[in-house]
Amino acid sequence: MKREASSGNMVEWCLPQDIDLEGVEFKSMASGSHKIQSDFIHATHWVYFSYFRKGPFFGLACFANMPVESELERGARMKSVGILSPSYTLLYRYMHFLENQVRHQLETPGHYSHLAAFYEDKKGVLCASPGSGGSLPPVYWLPSIHRYMYPEMKITHPAGCMSQFIKFFGEQILILWKFALLRKRILIFSPPPVGVVCYRVYCCCCLANVSLPGIGGTVPESKPFFYVNVADIQSLEVEVSYVACTTEKIFEEKRELYDVYVDNQNVKTHHDHLQPLLKINGADREKYRRLNEQRQMLLYSQEVEDDYNPCEEDLFVLFFLEQNNRIFQTLLEVSASQDKTLTAEHARGMGLDPQGDRSFLMDLLEAYGIDVMLVIDNPCCP
């Protein structure tokens, strides 16, 4: 992809040639990206990475620009090189290739032999041509059940990605956790660069893992859409669950597209029945304290031991996986009991606040279709 002053973003070359790339020219160059020079640092080069969705495919694009003495290009050449794949977990393998190729396109535009050779070598594992007549390959997402711990399935992310996520949101990650577990539509706004925010989408999805059999059949899959723009409005209108990020402030006004809107560290919802979930309670603070305590123990063990230790990403995913499993295990046991009564003692045993999490529990039971009777009194009502 390239951006020209006279005609804006355009796709200048692709393989296969019959693939539908409508809108990709905007996804691979996020709004406002032309105003910045870089996003992440890889080796000695400044580059801009963005993740996105195109139909059933995941995409990764690398954007860069450089000053040129050209009136036609108005002093700046801007290029983006990207790939589409049915599996998000394949994309990280090609980060360095994309970085090298976008620099190559900046310095010697119009030479596509390396890209063509790459496609011929990788087309068996990347996306199939829609014109081939075959059905589209399935989409795989990292935190699916039984996939979360495999090292080969992990994405490459900036060092301390999970740590930055926790530090950035603080106790509010427990608010995001509840919304993610309820499979709400979560939209994260941030000005460019968008790459770091794409990793917040990833971290947010990691909050909702459940590995118990029989859980999740009645709720939609938690989908990471990564970067979205106005070209995605029509597709977002039919989605019932997703996590995405955007650089376009206009989305805040389109409330029908999201349930939860995150602006910097401000998490908000326009739904009255979800307002109670925005309040941090004592059980949330206790979970946050335990998470930080486990992180400190991990950091200490990494300093004093030479043997393999789980990384912070593993700890983060496992912490919420175990929390989620404990909740659903209790709910399943109560639903299988004779009286099906969920009490305040059960709530405390799940690590929840009987009063502060009452609304969350009611939404959870409804979303997952679990048949129990909640007998925790509401102090606001006689």
N, C-alpha and C positions, 0 to 999 in steps of 0.2 A: 504494500500500500504506500501511497505517497500523498502529500498535501501540496497543492499548488495555490498560489495567491489568487489566480484568476478563476479557478473552478472548484476549489476546496478539496476534500478528501476523495480519492478515487482508487480503485483496484487497478494496478498497472500490469499485473501478471499473476497467474495462478495455475495450479495443476490439482486435480483434473480440470479441464477447461469448462466442463458442463456442470460443475457444482454450483449450487445456489449460494451466493455470498452476499445477498442483499442485506445491507446494514452493517456488514462486517467492517467496512472502511471507517465507520464511526466507533465501533467497539474497540478496534485495535489502536485508535488514537483518541483517548478519552478527552472530553471537553476540557479545554484549558491546558492540555499537555504541551501545546506549542509555546506556552509562556515560561516553561521550565526547561532546564537542561537535563535533568536526571531524576531517577527515583532510587534504585538500589545501586550499590557499588559491587561489581564483580571483578575480581583481579584489580587491574589498574584503570578500568574503563567505567565511565558513567553510563548507565543504561536505564531504560524505563520499561518495566514489565507490567502487563495487565492480563488478568484472567477474565474470561467471559463465557457466555453460553450462546450457541447458535443452533436453534432447534434441538435435536437430540445430542448434539456434539458439545464438547468442551473445547475452548480455545485458549491459546497462550500467544501473546504478541509482544515483540520487543520494539520499542520506539526509541529513536535518537534523532538529533538534528545537529547541523554544523553550519557555521557561517560560510557563505560563498560570495564571490564577487560576480553576481548575476542580477541584472535588472528584472529578468523574467521571474526569477525565484525570490526577488525582493530581499536579497541578502541572506536568506536562510534556506537550506535544503532539509526537508523533513521526510523521513522514511520509517516504515514499520514492516517487520517481517514476522509472520505468524504461522501457526499450524492449528489444524482441527483434529480432534481425536474422539472416538466414542468413549475413551477412558481417561478421566482426569489424571489418574495416577501415572500415566505414561508421559505426561507433558514435561515434568521436571527434568527428564533425561536429556531434553533438547534445548535447555536454557542457553548453554554456552554456544551451541551451534547457531541459535537465533541471534545471540549477541554478536558473534563474528560476522554473520551474514548481513545484519543491518548496517554494520560499519563498512562492510564491503560495498553495499548498495549506495551508501553515502559517498564513498570515495570513487567508485567506478559504476555509476548507475547504468542500468540496462543490460548487465551481464548476469544471466540467470542459470548458467551451467551447473553451478554447485547446488542450487536449489532443485533443479531438475534431477540431478543425480541422487540427491537426498530422497526425493519423492519416490523414485524408482526403487530405491533400496528399502524404504520404510512403508510403502503403500500397503503391504500385507497386514501391518499392525496399526496403521492409522486409518482414517475414515475411508469408507467405501464410496464409490460414486453413486449418487442418487439415480443416475441414468442407467445403472447396471441392471435394474429390474429386480434386484434382490431386496429382501427386507433389511431395514436399518439394524445395525448391531446394537446390542443392549448398552445402556449407559451404566458405568460403574462409578461409585463414589466412595472415597476412602473410609469414612466411619461406618460403613455398613457392618451389620453383625458378622462377627468372626473375621473381619478384615483389619480391625483397628491396630493389631499388634505386629503385623508382618512388616519387617524393615523395608522390603522391596516395594511395599505399597505406599510408603511415606513420601510426602512431598518434600522438596528442598525449600527451606524458608530461611529468612535472615536469622542469624544467631540470636537466641533469646526471644524468638517470636512469641512464645507462650508467656514468658515472663513479662514482655512488653504489654501483652494483652491484659494480663492481670493488673499490672501497675497502672495502665491507662484507665481501666474501668473501676478498679478497686472492688468494693463490696457490690457494685452494680452488676458484676458478672453473675450474681445470684438472681437478679431480676431477668437478665438475658437468658439464664439457664431455664427459668420457669417458662418464659415465652417460647424458647426453642423446644422444650419438652412438650408443650401444648401445640406444636407445629403451627405457630402463628407466622404471618407474613412479616418479616423483619427487613427493614430498609435502612441502611447505614449511609448517611451523607458525610462527605468530606471533600474539601477542595483538592485539586491535584497536588502532588502525585497520588495516584489511586492504588499503586502496588501494595503499599503497607495495609491499606484498607481491605484489599482482597484477602490478605491473611487474617484479618479480623473476621471476615466472613467464614473462613475455614475454621478458626478457633470457635466461633459461635456454633457451628454445626457439630463440633466435637463435644459440645455440652449435652447433646441429646442422645448419646449412645445407650442402647439397651441390648443385652445379650440373652435375655430369658426367652425361651420358646413360647410362642403363642401371644407375644406382646407386639403390638404395632400393626396387626392385620386390619384394624378398622380406621387407622389414621393415615393420612398421606405421607409419602416419603419427604423427609426434610431435604430440600434441594438447594445446593449452593449455586446461585446464578452469577456470583461474582459481580463484575461491572455491568451495569445496565444504563441505558440512556433513553431518550424520548422515542427512539425507534423500537424499543421493547414494550411500549405501553400496551399495545394490542395483545401481546402474549402474556403480559403480567395480569391483564384483566381476567383471565380464565384460570390463573393459578390460585390454589387454595392454601399453599404452604411454600415458602421459599425464604432464603436469606440472600441478600444482595447488597451491593453498594453502588453509589452514584456520585457524580460530581455536579449534577444539575439540580439546582435549588428548587426548580419548578415542581419537582416531585412532591415536595412537602404539601403543596396545595391539592394534590390529587389523592385525597384520603381514601378513595375507593380502591386504591391499588395496594394499600398496606394496612397492617394492624398496629405495628410498632415502628416508630420513627426514631432513629438515633442520630443526633446532631452533636458532633464532638463527644462529650461525655454526658450529654443530656438524653436520657431514655424517656420517651413519652408515647402515649397512646390516646387516640380520640374516642375509643370505646369506653363508655361509662362502666360496663361490667368488668373491664380489665384494670380500672384505676387502682383497686386494692393491691394488685400485684406489683405496683411501682414502689410500695413501701417496704423498706428493709426492716425485718423483725429480728428478734433475739436468736432464733434458730439460724437465720441467714448469717448473722455475725459470727456465730459459733462455727459454721461450716467454713467461712472465710478464714477464721483463725486457724482451723485445722489444716486447711490447704496451705497456708503460709508456713505453718509449722513443719509440714511434710516437705515443703520446698527447701526450707533451711536445713533439714536433716539430710536431704539429698545432696545439697551443695557441700555439706560437711563431709559426707561419705565419699564424694568424688575427690575431695582434697586429700583425704588420708588413705584411700585405698587405690591400688593400681588395677584391680580386677574390674571386669565389666560392671557398670552400674546403669540402671535405667536412666534415660535422658529425661529432661523436664517435660517434654511432650508426652512421654509414656505416663509420667506421674499425673499430669493434668487430665489426660483421657481416662486413665484408670480411676482417678478420684471421683469423677462424675459418673462413670460407668457403674462403679460400686454403689454410689448414692442412688442412682436410678434403679438399679437392680433391687436394692433394699426396699425402695418404695413399692415397686410392682410386685415383688415377692410377697410383701405383706398384704397388698390389695388382693392378690390372687388367693391367698390363704383365707382371708376374710370372706371373699366371695364364695369360697367352697365350703364355708362353715354353715351350720344349720340356721343361725339367726342373721347372718350377713351384716352384722353391726360393726361399724368402724367408729372407735371411741377416741377420746383425747389421748389415752395411753398408747393406742396404735400410732397416732400421729407423732407423738414424741419418739416412739420407737423407730419411726421412719426418718427421724432427724428433722421433723417439721414442727412449726409452731401451731398448736391446736387452734388458736384464735387467729393469729396473723396469716396463716396459710389456709384458712377455711375456704376462701373463695378459690384459691389455686386448686385445692383438693376437689372441689365440686366440678370445676372445669376439667380437671384431669379425668375424673370418673366418666364424665359425659363424652369427652373426646375419645377415650379408649374403650368405651362401651362396657365398663366393669360394673357389675350389678352388686352394689353394697349400699347399706343405709348409713348415712352420715348423721351421727347423733351428737356431734359437738355443738354445744349451744352457741348462738350468736349473741355476744354481749350487747349489741346495738338494738336487739329486739327483745321485748318482754316474753 
